Every structure is written in structure tokens, then in C-alpha cells.
Amino acid sequence: MKKTGAQILCESLIKGGAEVIFGILGGAVLPIYDAFPQYPQLRHILVRHEQGAAHAADGYARATHKAGVCIATSGPGATNLITGIANAYMDSSPMIAITGQVARPFIGKDAFQETDITGITLPITKHNYLVTDAAELAKIVKEAFYIAQTGRPGPVLIDIPRDVQQEEAEFVYPDKVDLPGYKFVTRGHSAQIEKAAKLINEAERPLIIAGRGIIISQAYDEFKELAEKAQIPIVSTLLGIGSFPGNHILSFGMLGMHGMAYANMAVQNADLIIAIGMRFDDRATANTSGFAPHARIIHIDIDPAEIGKNVKVDVPIVGDVENVFKTLNKRIDHRDHLDWLSQLDQWRYELPSLEIRQNDELLPQYVIRQICEATQGDAIVVTGVGQNQMWAAQHFIYTKPNSLISAGGLGPMGFELPAAIGAKVGCPEEVVWCVAGDGGFQMTIQELATITQE
């Protein structure tokens, strides 16, 4: 049966699992918006700025582990998505960004509201498409969802000329994806896992650095089994918060530039670092030449490009962390490491990083702590970047998995409010707190109108 490109897009989005689309209409996407009423399964949320659409789709994706979808018109609409796309790329968040484009005969002629959005977003997407044939659209959408949500997740952009949206073609949704050039490893190499197990079993001062890869893989139970079986203390990156209960006896907070003093001392005195789903970024390591000087390093990550990029490692393991844990956990011994844990507890006592000074001011740290106590930790906290982000990371005790959503790698101010919208839309039963600085709040403050309308 023949359908228009706009209808094919809508039906393909539904088959791909999309439930919500965040966006703003414009001339180059009017045929798509004309088709939306035919598909009540797709909830459209009208944001007030395209940046808000991208951040909301990102927040939705992080909260639900499903690809978030955003849409914008050509030219300025498309370019307004870029900050949100780059943020999703840096933080490995699955997103489908749909942009309208000028009609095919006008491409490359500097037509009204024309930009080369595929060229612009090439460095900040896992892949992008310029659709030149409506008959290809269903296949492209299927591929886009697959690419965005598999391996190391990330954003995929689909740019659709207006006349392709209006063009009729047979709607054939493919049964499977065939991408010979797209490969990723999910199961770690058994010999490397064996080497890692040997180092873990021999270590006297082991330390786990937990990254966002654990949350992406949803490997919470397997991770806890590893830590408890070998009694290994845990520190986390900013985006690794929520991978392990913050009130657990083995949890020693966040490391790095804004981390706990005792967490950083643990890194500098460990004889073995097990880095899981993290990328040794500068905020966690500072000068890499002095990072963990006494430690052998095991690095587990699904993206081989991250291994050895910033820090030399002794045992690289490429694979999905859940699968790696399932194999590794069978090979590690029960240990206690009482002296090492006692030393970390002593440092935590001597260097009380989380102590809030008492005075007559209403301190932000105190406010965050009160939110934590009022919710008993049963909430999703969404932050932007800056001091507000660090206070939320430090003074809220995250006991629930995946309960902190924050802008990590790119660090855009203004992420928090639209991302909180996305998180709440994706998880309507959850309490969602948006922690914003006054500057970041004003950058996307217009989304208060979206909240009011929705």
C-alpha cells in the first residue's frame, strides 16, 4: 500500500518503539505535522525551543533506556538541536533527531532556511542520513533505532527534504537490519577476563571506578555481586552515580575534580583499578601521568576506542559490562580486604567532605540534603552543569539505580529543565526533581510554558 513519506515516517517510528516526540513545527516539516493526527499512538510535546526538544528527548532516553525522539524544521530549527545532539553523543544517550530539509531541487543552492545539517552533525552523531527517496525511509528509520540503541548508544539524525515527506511510496517495514559495516562486541574475550580475575584475586588494595556504562547495560545486580563477593570498595564518576547504592558500606562516593577527598586518596593508593564503563576523562583523572601511580588497571568498556585513549591499561576488555560481569564473577574469589577498607573508612573520618557547615544562611548543600531526606532517596534528580550539579551529586544519597540524570561530557547549561520534562514524561510515576542554577535555568526557562501546557 502506498503512503506518503510523512506517513511512512510516523508508522516506522511507532514500529521502532517511539511513544513521544518532542519538537516544534516549521515549514520544512509541515507534511509530517499534518500526518501526526492520524497516529494518536505518537504523543507530540510542543517545546518552546528546539534545544529543549533535544534535551527532553535525551532526558527521556536516560530515564527509560529507550531512544528519545525530537523533531525540528530545516535551517535554524535544525541547528538549534545541535547542543542537545552533542550532549547526547558525549554522554552515550540514544536519540533519534528528525529534521526537515528544503525540497530536493533546492539542496545546495542556499535556499531559504537551508543548512547542511548532516555535514554539521557528522562529528556528533553515531550516524546520520539525508533521505532522498521516500521508499528508503522505513529502512532508514529501522536502522536509526538499531544504531542509536546498540553498542555504545548515541544520537542518529535523519534529514528529510520536504518533497520526500510528500512523495508517495510503498510502505515496506523491514524485518531485520543489515549493516555489514556496523559491528560491536558484546562478550569480552575469555582470556582477558581470566587475566582480570587473576589480578583481582591477587590484589590487596583493589578499587572499582564505576561509570555510566553500568547504567546503560543495567548491570546493577551483577555489579553488586562482583563488589560484594570480592569486597572491593567503589568510587564512581559523575555519570556513574546511581550504578551502585550510595549508602552501601562499599560505596565511597565520587572521584575526581569535584569528588570526595577520600575517594581520590583511594585511587592514588590502590594497587589495582577496575574501571568499568568509563572513559578516564579529565574531570575524573586530572593529569593522567600522575593518576593511580601504584595501580595495575583493568578497563572494561563496550567501545574499543576508549580503551587506552587517555590512560594506559594492563588488561583491556571490550564488551558489554553485564556480559563481562557474568563471566568474571564466576572466576573471582571471595575476599575481605579488611585492612584496605579500614584505611578508606579512616580517610573518610579524617576528611569529611560531605560535612555541611552550620551558619545562619540557607546553604544549597543543606537544601539538597533536605530533598534527599524528604524523598528518602526515592526520586529522579536532574541537573545541568555547575555548582548545582556538584551539590546534587555530592549531597543527595542515590540508593535507586539510574536516579541521577546530568549533563556530563559536554556540560551544557540549560539541560536540566527540558531533561527533567523528558524524564517525567518517560517515567510519569516517578518523583522528578530539577536542580538548576540561576544561569542554566534562564537558558531554557521558556520550557516552563511546556510544563504548564502538558
N, C-alpha and C positions, 0 to 999 in steps of 0.2 A: 504494500500500500504506500502511495506517495504522500509525503508530508513536507512541510517547509523546513528549512534549516533550523528555524527557531523552535518548531515543534520537535524536531529530531533532538535538538539540544536538551529541551525540557525532559523528554522521555528518557534520554540517556542519563541525565543527571539523577533521575529517580531510580533507574536501574543500578546506577553506581552507588546508591545509598544516601544521596543528598536529601535532607529534610528541610533545611533552612538556607536561604540565600540572603546575604547582606549586601545592599547596593544602593545606587542612585541611577535613575534613568537619564537618558540623553539621546540626542538624535541618532547616533550610530547604533544604539541598542533598542530603539523603539519596536522593531518587529519582535524581539524577544519579550519585551514587556507586554506587547499585545497578546502574546501566547500564554503568559502566566495565568490568566483567569481560567484557562482550560485545564490547568493542572493544580487543583487545590491541595494536592499532596505536598507541593512546594510552598513553604511559608516564606514570603518575602518580607524582610525587615528594611524599611527605608531609613538609612542613616542620613546624617546631615553633612558628611564629608567622606570622600572615598577612602581617606586614610582610616577613618573609623570603620569602614566596611572591612578593610583588610585586617585590622587589629581584632575586630569582633570575630571574624572567621578564624583567626589564629587562636583566640581565647576559647572559642567553641571546640576547635580541634584538640587543644591541650586538655580540656576538661573531659572530652568524650572519647578520645583516641580515634576519632573519625575525621576524615578530611573536611575542613571548613570550606565554604564556597562564598566567593564575593564576586560582584559584577560592577563594571563601570563602563562608561561610554569612551569613545576614542579621544585622542589628544590629551587635554588636561585631566579628564576623568581617569584615563589610564595612568598617567604619570603620578597622579595623587595616590595611587595604590603602592607606589614603589617602596616607600619606607616600610609599610606593613609586609610587603613581599620579602624585602631584605631581612627584616626581623625574623620572619618565619624560616627563612633559609639558614640564618645563623644559629637558630635555636632548634633546628630539625623538627619543624612543625608541619604536618601535612595540610596543604591548601590547594584549592583549585581557583585560580583567578581568571575570570572571563572578561575579556574586553571587546568592545565594538571597534570596528575599523571602517575607514571610508570604503566606498564601493571599489571593487577590483579595478575598474578602468582608471581610477584616480590615484591608486597607490604609487608612491614615488614621485608625485607631481606637486608636492607641498600643498595639497588640498586643505580646505578648511578643517581644522581640528584633526589633522593627520600627524601622527608620530610613529616612528619605527619602534613600537613597544617591544617587539620580540628582540630587536637588537639591543635596546636599552636594558632589558631584564636578563639577557643571556648570562651575565656573571652571578645573578642572584636567584636563579631558578634551577631545579633539577633538570628541567626540560621545558621548552615552550614550542608552540605551534602557531603558524599562520594558516588558517583553513582557507583553501582556495576552491573547494568543491564540497557542496552540501552532502554528497554521497559518502564522503570520508568522515563526516562529523561524528557519527556514532562510534566508529573505531577509535577516533582520537580521544573522545571523552572516556571510553573504557581504558585506554592506555594511560590517560592522565591520572585517573584514580589509582590505577595499579602502581604507577611510578611514584606518585605522591605518598602512598601509604606503605610501601615495601622498602626493604633495605634500611638505609638511613632516611627517614621521612623528610619531606620538604615540599616547597611550592612548585606547582606546574601552572603555566599560563597558556590560555587558549585565546588567540586573537581571531575574531570572526568578522570579516567585511559585511557591511550592511546588506549588500545584494546576495551574499551567501545565505544570510538569515531568511531572505525572501524566496530563494531558489527552492524548487521542489525536487525531491529525490526519493528513491525507495528507502524506507527505513528498515535497515537490517542491523540489529544489535549483535555483535559477535559473541560467540560462546566463550572464547578464550583470547588471551593476549599472546601475540607472537612478536617478541622483541629480542632477536638474536644478539644484539649488541648490549643489552642491559642484563648484567649479571651481578649477583651479590651472594656472599657466603653466609649461611645461617648456622652451620655447625662448625665449631672450632676443630682445628687439627688435633687428632688424638695424641700425637707425640708431644705437641706443645702443651697440651693440657696436663700430660704426665709430668713434664718438666716443671710446670707451675705448681702442681701438687707436691712435688718433691721439695721445692723451695718453701712452700707454706708449712710443710711438716717439719722442716729443719729450722725455721725462723724462731728467734727468741723475742724479737720486738716487731712483729708484723703490724701493718696498718692498712686498712682499706680506705681508698678515696672513692666515694660513691658519686657518680654523675647521672645526668639526665637519661642516659641510655637504659638504666634500670627501670625508670618510669615508663619510657617508651615501650620497652619489652614487657612491662607489667610483671616483672620477675620478683615480686615482693617476697613471696613465700620461700622461693629458692635462695634468695639473697639472705634472708633471715636464717635459714638453715645453715648456710655457709658460715656466717658470722658466729652463730651460737655453737656450732659443732667445734670450730677451731678456736673459739673465744678470742676473736680478733676485734680490736676497737675500730670504730668507724668515724671518719670525718667526711664531710660532703662538700661538693661545690655548691654554688648558689642554686643552680637548677637541679642539683641532686637532692635538695631538701624535699622531703616527702617520699623518699625511696626507702626509708627506714624510720621506725618510730623515734621521735626526738626525745622521748622520756625513757628510752631503753638504757640499761646500765652500760651497754657497749657504745652508746652514741656520745660523741664528743664535739658536736657542733660543726660549724662551717670553717673551712680553712681559707687562707689567702689574705688579700689586702684588707678586707673588712671582716675577717673571720676572728675566731677566738684565739687568744694568745696560746692557750694550752693545745689547741688543735695544730697550730703551726709548730709548736715545740715537739709535738708528736711526730710530725713529718720530718723534722730535722734530726730526730734521734732514732727513727725507725731503722731496722736493718732489712726490712722488706716492705715495699709499697705494692699493693694490689690495686691498680687503677682500673675502674670499671665504668665504661660508657662515658668517659670524659676526655677532654682534648688538651689538657695541660695549658690552658690559656693563661695570659699574663696576669690576670686578676687572681688566679689561684697559685701561681708559681713565683711571681715577680721575676728576678733574674734566674733563668733556668740553670746557669752554670753553678749556682750555689744551692739548688733545690735538692733536698733529700740526699745529702752528701755521703751518708753511710749505708744507703739502701740499694739492694737489687730491686729492679722494677719489673713487674708483670703488668702488661697493658691488654685489656680485653675491650674490643670495640668492633662494631659491625662494618665500620668504614676503614679500609686499609690505608687510606690517605692520611688518617690521623695518627697512625702508629709510627713513631719515630720522627714526626714532623717538628715537634718542639723539644722533646726530651728523649734521650737515648734510652731504649728499654732492653732488658735482658731476655724476657720471654714475651714475644708478641703473639696474641691470639686473636684472629679475625673470626668473628661470628656473632650471632645474636646472643646476648648475655644469658637469657633464660636457658637456651640450649647448652651453652657452655657450663652454666651452674649445674645443670642436671648431671653432666658427666664429671665435672670437677668435684662435686660434693661426695661422690662415691669413692674418691681417691684420697681425700684428706682425712687426717687422724683427729680424734678427739684430743684437745689440748686445754690447758687452763691459762697460761701466761699471767699468773697471779702477780709476779713482781712488776711486769710491764704495766698491767692495768692499775696497780697500786701507785706506780710513778705518775701515770696520767691523772689519777684522782688527786694526787698531791699537787700537781701543777694547777689543776682546776681550782683547788682550795686556795693556793697561793696567789693565783691570778684570776680573780672573779670577774671575768669580762662582762658578765650579764648583770652585775650589781647596779641597781638604779639609785643614784644619789637622792637624798631627801632634801627638798627645799620647798619654798612657797610656790614655785612655778608648776604649772601642769605640763610635765615633760612628755614629749612624744613617745619615749620608751615606755613610760607608765601607761599611756593610753593604749598602746599595742598590747601590753601585758594584761590590761583590763579586758580588752576584747577577747583575748585568749581565755581568760578566766570565765567571762560571761558565756562564751560559746562552748567551754570545755574542750576546745580544740576541734569541735565538730563544725567546720566551716571551710570554704574555699577562700583563700586570700589572694587577691590580685593586686600587683603593684606595678608602677612604672619604674623609673630609674632615679637614683639619687639617694639622699639620706633616708627618705621614706622607705625605699626599698630595703636598705640595710637594717633599719629599725624593725621592719616587718620580718626580715629573715632571722634576726637575732633574738627578738623578744616574744615572738609567737612560738609556742611549742607545737610542732607539727607531728601529730600522732597518727593522722589518717594518711593513707597513700595519696600521692598526687594532689596535695591540698594547697600548694603554693604555685601560682601562675605568675611568672615575672619575665620582664624583658632582659635577657642576659647578654648575649653576644653583641648585638647592635646597640642596645641601650637607648631606645627612643623615648623621650619624654612624651607623654600623652597616650601611651599604650594602655594604661590602667583602666580608664573608664570604658572605652569600647570593648576591651578584652573582658572586662567584668560582665558586660552585656552578653557577650558570646558565651561565657561560662554559665551564666544563669539561664540562657536560652537552652543550652545543651544539657544542663542538669537542673531543671526547674525545682526539684525537690530539695536542693542544697541551699544552705545559707551562704551567700556570697558577700564578702567584704572587699570593697575597693579602697586601697590605701594609696593616697595620692599626695604629692607635693603641690604647693600652690601654683608653681610654674607649669608642671605637667598637666594639672587639672585644667588650666586655662587653654592649653593647646588643643584639647578635644572637648572643651566644655559644652560645645553645641550638641553633643550626644545626650545631654540631659533631656533635650526635646524628644529624642528617640525613646528614652526610658519612659517619659511621660506618655507618649503615644502608644507604646506597646504594653 
